[in-house]
Amino acid sequence: MLLKSIPKIDKFITNKAFDGLSKALITKISKEKIQKLRENILNNNIKHFDENILINSIIKEYKNINSSSLKTVINATGIIVHTNLGRSLLDEKIFKNAIKIATSYNNLEYDLQKGKRGERYEHITKSLKALTNCEDAIVVNNNASAVFLILNTFCKNKEVVVSRGELVEIGGSFRVPEVMSQSGAILKEIGTTNKTHLKDYENAINDNTAMLMKVHKSNYSIEGFSSDVSFEDISKIAKQNYLIDYFDMGSGHIMDLPYNLSKDEPSILELMKQNPSLLSFSGDKLLGSVQAGIIIGKKELIEKLKKNQLLRMLRVDKITLALLEESLNLYLKNELDTIPTLKMLNTKLEVLEERSKTLKSKIEDFINCEVIETSTMVGGGTTPNKKIPSFALSLKFKDFKANKMEEILRKNLIISRIENDKTILDFRTIKEDEVEKIEEILIKEFKNV
């Protein structure tokens, strides 16, 4: 009897409850739901059928499919370049020009002076030349792409000399040896895990060597009895042997970083003084811009990269170029406080403490909270194992476990962290205009519980 009560699809989708909804999508969902219903009846998993329940479940699925899964969240973890939360933030102001570019025809590949086809990379090259004093530049969709393109262009079936201590694996199982293999390059490992010397590079060079490569240890550091070779020395050996010297910087920074972070993090401007063949770095890490892989260096080498057919698969679009150009121009105009990553890094501790105290005063009558000194990390594969000081608010409510508090906050799109069995809101990454919103959520969730 239950099987006979199942509605026919063609009649069912005409129900008034579906008015105004996409007929194609409603039909697809209805077919899936009714098929599942039929299977449950045959397997004796259900004893009765309610058409209204079926209709509501279809409408719920319809709304779920059509709702955006990408949502804005409040980052209260303290990690500034948080890979899982979209890495570096962009200032809203720089989107104004990108919006105009995206919603209008533009001169992406058109030379307005000559009235003929132009090159899309020219728009970003002028800014990079002015900022880094490089001969030429090119931009691809991320730094992993930059590494692959460089190796494939110059090292196919040729050897690339790399220290064993720099054969890194970063997020998503991106491994330098495997990238080399897939690019067609031949890996020549030198030194040991903890020690590599200048003579190791010299002894590794042979007739099939194309490049001496240095890789930034983006997510770990080797302490104790260890040593490596500076890129300056690697570059000198490469030039003496007419080889390409290349530094995969991973992040790389333009301006000096606070808390002595610049000591072990490669500086793009300092490295450019050494007249390198090629450097590559990410746009969305310490540079504080959009996701991109930026390659700068010798003009003759950049020209060869442009001729590689892979570039068409790795190139960036007009919006990325527009956003990156706007970000680079902020450096050129010395408007560094407009770059959120740098602004958060440079926010003084007394400011973070004051914001913590402000929120505490608003919620301490119903939540057990305490302003604490803490430390966090920059994140995003930068400054490995380097801590930066911060202030945070630790939260404890009744007999709630820390993970329960964290879950409640997460459902309200506040991403916190757990420390010493307490839920922590780290103000290093909480924007000033988010403090009041956090207060409202805490009041809603805990004041009358």
JORA-V10641 format. One line per field, one symbol per residue. phi: phi as a letter, one per 40 degrees, with the letter a starting at -180 (. if undefined). psi: psi as a letter, one per 40 degrees, with the letter a starting at -180 (. if undefined). burial: b if it has 9 or more other ideal C-beta (glycine too) atoms within 8 Angstrom, else e. A space follows every 50 residues. Layout:
phi=???
psi=???
burial=???
This chain:
phi=.cdcccccdcccccddccdgccccccccccdccccccccccccfcbbabb cccccccccccdccccccccbcbccbcgccccdcbgfccbcdcccdcccc ccbbcacdbbccccgadbbccccccccccccbgccaaabbcacccccccc cccbbcgbcbcbcdcbccbbdgfcbdcccdcccgcbcbcbgbdbabbdcc cccccacbcbabbbbcccbabbbgcaabbccdccccccccbfbcbbbccg bgbcbdbcfgccdbbcccccccccfccabbaccbbccgbccabbbbiccc ccccccccccdccbcccccccccccccccccccfbccccddccccccccc cccccccccdccbccbbcbacbcaaabcgggbfdgccbcababcbabfbc cdccccccccccgbcbbbafgbcbbcccbccdccccccdccccccbcbc
psi=ddddehihddddeehddeheihddddddddddddddddddddefeieihh dddddddddddddddeihdhihihhfdehdghdefebiiihddeeddddd ddeiiifdfhhddefihahdeddddddddddefidiiihaeidddddddd dddeeheiihhiideegihaiffhhdddddddeeihhgiiaidehhiddd dddehadehdihhhhhgdeiihibgiiahiddddddddddefihhhhgec ciidiiiiffdedehhhdddddeefidiiiiidfbedfaihihhhiahdd ddddddehddddeeiiadddddddddddddddeffdeehddddddehidd dddddddddddeeeeehhihhihaiaidaffighehiiiiiihhhhhbeh iddddddddddefhhaihhffihhhhedehideedddddddddddedf.
burial=ebeeebeebeebbeeeebeebeeebbbebbbebbeebbebbeeeebeebe eeebbebbbebbeeeeeeeeeeebbbbbbbbbbebebbebbeebbebbee bbeeeeeeeebeeeeeebebbebbbebbbebbebebbbbbbbbbbbbbbb bbbbbbebbbbbbbbbbbebeeeebbeebbeebebbbbebbeebbbeeeb beebbeeebbbbbbbbbbeeebeeebebbebebbbebbbeeebbbbbbbb bbbbeebeeebeeebbbbbebbebebbbbbbbbbbbbbbbbbbbbbbbee bbbbbbebebbeebbbebbbbbbbbbbbbbbbeeebebbbbbbbbeeeee ebbebbbbbbeebbeebebebbebebbbbbbbbbebebebbbbbbbbeee ebeebbebbbebbbbbbbeeebbbbbbbbbeeebbebbbebbbebbeee
